[in-house]
Amino acid sequence: MQFHIDDGNSANAMVRLDAQIFGGVQAIDFGRQVSEFCENGGRCLVVDLGEVRLMNSSGLGMLVSAMTAMRKYGGSMRLARLPEKVSELLEMTRLDTIFDVYQSVEEARKACA
């Protein structure tokens, strides 16, 4: 998994996750970067999942932790471009009722405004 939080402005940012999301060291690094974004005034994070091929429960936990951090600081997180397998995983775990999901990054970014 590779990612970079692109904070075009200080309040809103976008991160693109790719390949496989299995947690581990990269999930810890992701969580640290999300926390830093929040501490620096970040209020809305759009997570682009369009390139994700595989995700396990640790990957879901990573997303839940990021959303929790955003909410702790009064912010929000939106998921965009979910592949079918990721969407099915969210439905199966009922996390689809927790996350704000958008068809495109543009829609998710507009919802941040």
Backbone as a ProteinNet text record, in pm:
[ID]
protein_1_A
[PRIMARY]
MQFHIDDGNSANAMVRLDAQIFGGVQAIDFGRQVSEFCENGGRCLVVDLGEVRLMNSSGLGMLVSAMTAMRKYGGSMRLARLPEKVSELLEMTRLDTIFDVYQSVEEARKACA
[TERTIARY]
85.1	0	89.1	57.9	126.7	23.5	62.1	-30.6	47	-18.8	34.6	-84.7	-90.8	-199.7	-167.8	-247.6	-231	-319.5	-260.1	-339.6	-326.2	-404.7	-405.7	-433.5	-517.6	-532.5	-531.2	-522.1	-500.8	-620.4	-740.7	-858.6	-904.2	-879.9	-927.3	-809.8	-818	-709.5	-765.6	-681.9	-718.7	-602.2	-634.6	-532.9	-578.5	-486.4	-517.3	-447.8	-528	-473.4	-474.3	-373.7	-368.9	-329	-347.1	-305.5	-376.1	-303.3	-356.9	-351.9	-459.5	-465.3	-483.8	-373.2	-374.2	-336.3	-318.3	-280	-130.2	-85	57.9	124.7	254.1	335.6	279.5	233.3	180.2	53.2	-27.9	-148.5	-111.9	-7.5	39.8	86.6	161.1	209.5	92.1	-6.5	-125.4	-197.3	-216.2	-282.3	-207.7	-74.7	6.9	-11.5	-12.4	-29.1	-168	-270.1	-405.9	-411.4	-351.9	-350.5	-277.7	-164.7	-91	-174.6	-244.8	-332.8	-437.8	-499.2	-601.3	-542.1	-427.3	-363	-323.3	-302.9	-266.5	-387.8	-506.5	-626.7	-706.8	-668.4	-743.7	-884.9	-981.4	-1120.9	-1193.1	-1142.4	-1209.7	-1105	-1114.8	-1021.9	-1100.6	-1065.2	-1124.8	-1027.2	-1075.7	-992	-1036.5	-949.8	-976.1	-931.9	-1027.9	-1000.8	-1008.8	-1014.1	-1034.9	-932.8	-811	-705.2	-683.4	-764.6	-748.1	-797.9	-715.4	-750.9	-793.9	-729.6	-758.9	-759.4	-849	-852.8	-899.1	-834.4	-877.5	-931.6	-957.7	-1016.1	-921.2	-791.6	-696.4	-702.8	-723.8	-741.6	-867.6	-975	-1098	-1073.7	-1001.2	-969.2	-891.4	-801.9	-724.1	-816.7	-915.4	-1010.1	-1096.7	-1141.2	-1222.8	-1141.7	-1015.6	-929.6	-910	-891.3	-874.2	-1000.7	-1116.4	-1242.5	-1261.5	-1225.4	-1236.4	-1147.9	-1026.1	-935.7	-994.5	-1047.1	-1107	-1222.2	-1308.1	-1423.3	-1378.7	-1273.6	-1221.9	-1183.7	-1134.7	-1093.3	-1203.4	-1323.6	-1434.4	-1440.5	-1366	-1363.2	-1445.5	-1428.8	-1502.2	-1413.7	-1454.7	-1382.3	-1483.2	-1448.6	-1533.5	-1454.6	-1522.2	-1461	-1511.6	-1422.2	-1459.8	-1410.3	-1483.6	-1447.8	-1421.4	-1514.4	-1496	-1506.8	-1406.7	-1418.4	-1528.7	-1584	-1694.5	-1660.2	-1540.4	-1503	-1495.3	-1447.1	-1439.8	-1580.3	-1662.9	-1801	-1874.9	-1854.7	-1917.5	-1868.4	-1738.7	-1681.8	-1743.6	-1760.6	-1824.5	-1969.5	-2040.3	-2179	-2185.3	-2097.7	-2098.3	-2071.3	-1986.4	-1951.2	-2039.8	-2132.8	-2226.8	-2156.3	-2032.6	-1961.1	-2008.6	-2085.9	-2142.7	-2240.9	-2289.1	-2380	-2303.2	-2173.3	-2089.7	-2016.2	-1964.8	-1886.3	-1973.1	-1928.9	-1989.3	-1918	-1992.5	-1933.5	-1981.8	-1888.6	-1919.1	-1866.2	-1933.1	-1893.9	-1763.1	-1736.4	-1616	-1546.2	-1419.1	-1341.7	-1399.8	-1442.6	-1497.5	-1621.8	-1712.1	-1831.9	-1793.6	-1697.4	-1654.3	-1593.3	-1512.8	-1451.2	-1556.5	-1657.6	-1766	-1839.4	-1854.9	-1924	-1843.5	-1714.4	-1629.1	-1648.5	-1694.4	-1705.7	-1811.1
-117.8	0	123.3	215.2	342.7	453.1	558.9	670.2	796.7	906.5	1037.9	1129.2	1193.3	1286.4	1417.1	1446.6	1567.9	1675.9	1763.5	1869.1	1998.4	2003.7	2119.9	2248.4	2241.1	2352.6	2292.8	2374.4	2322.3	2248.5	2272.2	2211.7	2083.2	2069.1	1953.1	1884.2	1752.2	1678.2	1553.8	1495.2	1372.1	1275.3	1149.2	1044.9	934	883.7	775.3	650.2	548	419.1	326.8	240.9	151.7	10.3	-79.6	-219.4	-294.9	-327.8	-412.1	-337.6	-347.7	-282.6	-391.6	-422.5	-530.4	-485	-357	-309.5	-314.6	-349	-359.4	-224.7	-221	-100.8	16.1	-11.6	96.5	155	72.5	123.2	214.5	180.5	265.3	399.4	395.6	519.4	602.8	536.8	606.3	675.7	602.5	660.2	779.3	771.7	882.1	1004.8	983.4	1096.2	1158.4	1075.1	1128.7	1211.9	1162.3	1237.7	1370.7	1370.5	1494.5	1592.5	1540.9	1624.9	1691.3	1612.8	1666.3	1771.3	1740.3	1831.6	1963.3	1960.2	2080.7	2152.4	2117.6	2188.4	2121.9	2001.6	1930.2	1898.7	1920.7	1899.2	1798.2	1771	1675.1	1597.6	1466	1379.9	1292.8	1301.6	1216.6	1102.8	979.9	862	797.9	803.3	745.5	599.3	508.9	365.5	300.4	379.6	329.2	228.7	231.9	140.6	22.7	11.3	-97.4	-228.3	-330.7	-462.3	-559.1	-551.2	-641.2	-562.6	-601.7	-540.8	-647.6	-653.2	-747	-669.3	-740.7	-676.1	-572.8	-595.5	-495.8	-368	-382	-265.6	-188.8	-262.1	-196.1	-123.8	-188.9	-127.3	1.5	3.1	122.6	237.4	207.8	311.9	359.1	265.6	302.4	390.5	354.7	435.6	576.5	586.3	718.2	801.1	738.8	810.9	855.3	769.5	802.5	921.9	922.5	1035.5	1164	1156.8	1275.7	1327.5	1239	1280.4	1337.1	1279.1	1326.5	1473.9	1515	1653.8	1738.6	1684.5	1760.5	1758.5	1669	1660.7	1544.7	1517.4	1408.2	1341.6	1222.1	1146.7	1091.2	1098.6	1047.5	946.7	838.3	737.5	758	742.9	763.9	647.3	621.7	524.1	384.4	332.7	200.4	91.8	5.1	-110.5	-202.9	-285.3	-372.7	-459.2	-516.5	-603.9	-527.3	-405.9	-324.6	-284.1	-247.8	-212.6	-330.8	-449.1	-569.5	-596.9	-574.4	-594.2	-496.5	-371.8	-273.9	-312.5	-360.6	-403.3	-523.3	-620.5	-742.5	-711.4	-613.8	-577	-465.5	-419.8	-312.6	-177.9	-166.8	-40.1	58.2	9.3	98.9	197.5	166.4	257.1	362.8	345.6	435.6	536.6	488.8	574	650.4	771.3	848.7	806.9	749.4	693.6	771.9	801.7	878.9	806.3	826.3	762.7	818	945.5	1007.3	1092.1	1116.8	1203.6	1344.5	1388.7	1524	1541.7	1441.5	1448.1	1453.5	1370.8	1367.2	1500.2	1558.8	1688.8	1798	1795	1894.7	1881.5	1757.5	1733.9	1788.3	1807.4	1863.5	2013.6	2077.1	2224.1	2271.3
0	0	0	-87.3	-88.6	-72.7	-5	13.5	42.3	19.1	52.7	74.2	187.9	214.8	144.2	42.3	-38.1	21.8	100	163.2	84.2	-23	-110.7	-34.9	64.8	157.7	297.5	396.4	531.5	589.9	542.2	603	534.2	404.6	329.8	260.9	251.6	186.8	120.2	34.8	-33.4	-21.4	-0.8	1.4	-92.6	-172.3	-266.1	-215.2	-185.4	-144.4	-264.7	-273	-388.4	-348.7	-442	-431.7	-320.3	-215	-109.3	23.4	98.6	229.2	334	402.4	500.9	641	661	793.8	812.4	931.8	960.4	975.8	942.8	960	879.8	759.1	676.5	738.1	802.6	868.5	984.5	1056.3	1166.2	1111.4	1002.6	939.3	888.2	828	779.3	895.2	1004.7	1121.9	1176.9	1178.7	1225.7	1136.6	1005.7	913.7	924.9	944.8	962.5	1090.4	1197.7	1323.6	1308.1	1238.1	1213.8	1132	1031.2	949.8	1038.3	1127.1	1218	1311.6	1369.6	1463.6	1397.9	1267.1	1192.5	1134.1	1181.7	1140.2	1030.6	989.4	886	931.8	844.3	880.9	793.3	674.7	586.9	507.6	512.3	440.8	343	216.3	113.1	86.9	97.1	73.9	-57	-156.6	-288.5	-286.7	-297.9	-293.6	-431.5	-536.1	-671.1	-720.3	-666.9	-711.8	-618.1	-513.1	-416.4	-476.7	-468.7	-522.8	-413.5	-298.2	-186.4	-56.4	35	166.6	265	381.3	484.5	604.7	714.1	831.2	892.4	883.3	933.9	851.8	722	635.9	672.7	702.4	747.2	879.2	969.2	1097.4	1079.8	981.6	951.8	911.8	827.2	784.5	900.3	984.5	1100.7	1195.5	1218.3	1305.8	1250.9	1119.8	1057.4	1073.3	1051.7	1066.6	1212.1	1306.1	1447.8	1482.8	1429.7	1453.7	1397.2	1275.9	1214.8	1300.2	1345.2	1426.6	1561.3	1619.5	1748	1739.9	1625.9	1605.1	1540.6	1532.8	1477	1325.2	1264.6	1118.6	1065.8	937.2	874.6	769.2	730.3	629.1	529.3	401.3	295.7	213.2	173.3	87.2	-54.4	-151.4	-291.2	-377.2	-485.8	-589.5	-532.8	-455.4	-398.5	-505.1	-514.8	-603.2	-549	-634.4	-595	-473.9	-470.9	-358.8	-226.7	-230.1	-109.4	-65.9	-160.9	-130.5	-66.5	-120.6	-65.1	76.7	100.6	233.8	333.5	292.3	380	409.9	309.3	329.9	423.7	402.8	482.6	630.6	656.5	793.3	848.8	767.5	802	820.3	777.8	786.3	680.3	584.3	483.8	547.2	667.6	738.4	817.8	830.4	909.4	820.6	707.7	619	520.9	486.2	378.2	250.2	156.2	34.1	-87.4	-178.9	-299.3	-422.3	-533.7	-658.8	-714	-690.4	-745.1	-639	-662.2	-573.6	-577	-694.4	-708	-620.5	-622.3	-538.2	-389.6	-352.2	-211.9	-171.1	-259.4	-228.9	-213.7	-301.1	-290.2	-157.5	-110	17.7	135	114.6	221.1	237.2	132.8	134.9	230.2
[MASK]
+++++++++++++++++++++++++++++++++++++++++++++++++++++++++++++++++++++++++++++++++++++++++++++++++++++++++++++++++

